[in-house]
Amino acid sequence: MSDGTLLRAVRHNGWANDQLIAFCERLSPDQLGWTVPGTYGSIHETLQHLVRAEEGYLFALNGDQPPPRGRVGPPDSGLVPLAELRDRARTSTERMERYLASGDDPSRRIPRPNGDSYTAGIAGAQFIHHGSDHRAHIGTILGAHGVAGPDIDVWQYALAVGELIERA
């Protein structure tokens, strides 16, 4: 798994997580508790779930560093401070970049506790999809409460890293 497109997707994912958590660090505790039907949970719970899940995917891929506080838990398992989640999200991005550089076979099977298995390539795809899905949940929650969240789409990332130049 060393495709440059996947690497960009991982980097966008990390950048978007960082931008969103930084934005959420400016929200009040009441705002972090907001939720709306159809989303994972509160803003804070969703961010925690997103970060823990990424750590879980990396543990499945690498087997080297179990996620802090065990498996990805339910929303009521205690909330980690946003600053810690931001640091952990950055570490996950760095770990995923190293994993992509490892040359692991994307068809390698990863066993699940229930006896099923999936490929390393699917774990990488889920790493990206899962983050995008839950960042959208948070955008929905913010919008439902009349708050405009940060612009964290791929085009904004491209502007931020110099891969898109806008005409004057």
C-alpha positions as CSV (number, residue, x, y, z in Angstrom):
1,M,0.0,0.0,0.0
2,S,2.3,2.8,-1.1
3,D,0.0,4.6,-3.6
4,G,0.4,8.4,-3.5
5,T,-3.4,8.9,-3.7
6,L,-4.0,6.9,-0.6
7,L,-1.2,8.8,1.2
8,R,-2.9,12.1,0.3
9,A,-6.2,10.7,1.6
10,V,-4.5,9.8,4.9
11,R,-2.9,13.2,5.1
12,H,-6.2,15.0,4.3
13,N,-7.9,12.8,7.0
14,G,-5.3,13.8,9.6
15,W,-5.5,17.5,8.6
16,A,-9.3,17.5,8.7
17,N,-9.3,15.8,12.1
18,D,-6.7,18.4,13.4
19,Q,-8.7,21.3,12.0
20,L,-12.0,20.0,13.4
21,I,-10.6,19.3,16.9
22,A,-8.9,22.7,17.0
23,F,-12.3,24.3,16.1
24,C,-14.1,22.2,18.8
25,E,-11.5,23.2,21.4
26,R,-13.1,26.7,21.2
27,L,-16.6,25.4,21.9
28,S,-18.2,25.5,25.4
29,P,-18.7,22.2,27.3
30,D,-22.5,22.6,26.6
31,Q,-21.8,22.9,22.9
32,L,-19.5,19.8,23.0
33,G,-22.5,18.0,24.4
34,W,-24.8,18.8,21.5
35,T,-26.1,16.0,19.3
36,V,-28.9,15.5,16.9
37,P,-30.8,12.3,15.9
38,G,-29.1,10.2,13.3
39,T,-25.5,11.0,14.4
40,Y,-23.2,8.9,16.6
41,G,-23.6,11.0,19.8
42,S,-22.4,14.3,21.1
43,I,-19.7,16.2,19.4
44,H,-17.2,15.2,22.1
45,E,-18.2,11.6,22.0
46,T,-18.0,11.5,18.3
47,L,-14.5,12.9,18.2
48,Q,-13.4,10.4,20.9
49,H,-14.9,7.5,18.9
50,L,-13.2,8.7,15.7
51,V,-9.8,8.9,17.3
52,R,-10.2,5.6,19.2
53,A,-11.3,3.8,16.0
54,E,-8.3,5.0,14.1
55,E,-6.1,3.7,16.8
56,G,-7.9,0.4,16.6
57,Y,-7.5,0.1,12.8
58,L,-3.8,0.8,13.2
59,F,-3.5,-1.9,15.9
60,A,-5.2,-4.3,13.5
61,L,-2.8,-3.3,10.8
62,N,0.4,-3.2,12.8
63,G,-0.3,-5.1,16.0
64,D,2.3,-2.9,17.7
65,Q,0.4,-0.4,19.9
66,P,-2.9,-1.3,21.4
67,P,-5.4,1.6,21.6
68,P,-5.3,3.5,24.9
69,R,-8.1,2.3,27.3
70,G,-8.7,-0.9,25.3
71,R,-11.0,-1.3,22.4
72,V,-13.2,1.4,20.9
73,G,-15.8,1.8,23.6
74,P,-19.4,3.0,23.9
75,P,-20.0,6.8,24.2
76,D,-20.4,6.5,28.0
77,S,-16.9,5.2,28.7
78,G,-15.5,8.5,29.8
79,L,-14.4,11.5,27.8
80,V,-10.8,12.2,27.0
81,P,-9.8,15.9,26.9
82,L,-9.8,17.3,23.3
83,A,-6.1,18.3,23.5
84,E,-5.2,14.7,24.2
85,L,-7.5,13.5,21.4
86,R,-5.8,16.0,19.0
87,D,-2.4,14.6,20.0
88,R,-3.5,11.1,19.5
89,A,-5.1,11.9,16.2
90,R,-1.8,13.4,15.0
91,T,0.1,10.3,16.1
92,S,-2.4,8.1,14.3
93,T,-1.8,10.0,11.1
94,E,2.0,9.6,11.5
95,R,1.6,5.9,12.2
96,M,-0.6,5.4,9.2
97,E,1.9,7.1,7.0
98,R,4.6,4.8,8.3
99,Y,2.4,1.8,7.7
100,L,1.8,2.9,4.1
101,A,5.5,3.2,3.6
102,S,6.0,-0.4,4.9
103,G,5.0,-2.1,1.7
104,D,2.5,-4.4,3.5
105,D,0.4,-6.6,1.2
106,P,-3.1,-5.0,0.9
107,S,-4.5,-8.5,0.5
108,R,-3.1,-9.7,3.8
109,R,-6.0,-11.1,6.0
110,I,-6.6,-9.6,9.4
111,P,-8.6,-11.8,11.7
112,R,-11.5,-10.5,13.8
113,P,-12.4,-11.8,17.2
114,N,-15.7,-13.3,15.9
115,G,-13.8,-15.5,13.4
116,D,-14.4,-13.3,10.3
117,S,-11.4,-11.6,8.6
118,Y,-10.8,-8.7,6.3
119,T,-7.9,-7.4,4.2
120,A,-5.3,-4.8,5.2
121,G,-6.5,-2.8,2.2
122,I,-10.1,-2.6,3.6
123,A,-8.7,-1.5,7.0
124,G,-6.9,1.4,5.2
125,A,-10.1,2.3,3.3
126,Q,-12.1,2.2,6.5
127,F,-9.6,4.4,8.2
128,I,-10.4,7.1,5.7
129,H,-14.2,6.5,5.3
130,H,-14.8,6.3,9.0
131,G,-13.2,9.7,9.7
132,S,-15.1,11.4,6.9
133,D,-18.4,9.9,8.0
134,H,-18.0,11.1,11.6
135,R,-16.7,14.5,10.7
136,A,-19.8,14.9,8.6
137,H,-21.9,13.9,11.7
138,I,-20.2,16.7,13.7
139,G,-20.9,19.2,10.8
140,T,-24.6,18.1,10.9
141,I,-24.7,18.7,14.7
142,L,-23.1,22.1,14.4
143,G,-25.3,23.2,11.5
144,A,-28.5,22.0,13.3
145,H,-27.4,24.4,16.1
146,G,-26.7,27.3,13.8
147,V,-22.9,27.1,14.0
148,A,-20.8,27.0,10.9
149,G,-18.0,24.5,11.3
150,P,-14.6,24.7,9.7
151,D,-14.2,24.1,5.9
152,I,-12.3,20.8,5.9
153,D,-13.0,19.4,2.5
154,V,-10.3,18.1,0.2
155,W,-10.1,21.3,-1.8
156,Q,-9.4,23.3,1.4
157,Y,-6.7,20.8,2.2
158,A,-5.2,21.2,-1.3
159,L,-5.1,25.0,-0.7
160,A,-3.5,24.5,2.7
161,V,-0.7,22.3,1.4
162,G,-0.1,24.1,-1.9
163,E,-1.6,21.5,-4.3
164,L,-4.3,23.9,-5.4
165,I,-3.5,27.4,-6.6
166,E,-6.5,29.7,-6.9
167,R,-6.4,32.4,-9.6
168,A,-6.3,35.9,-8.3
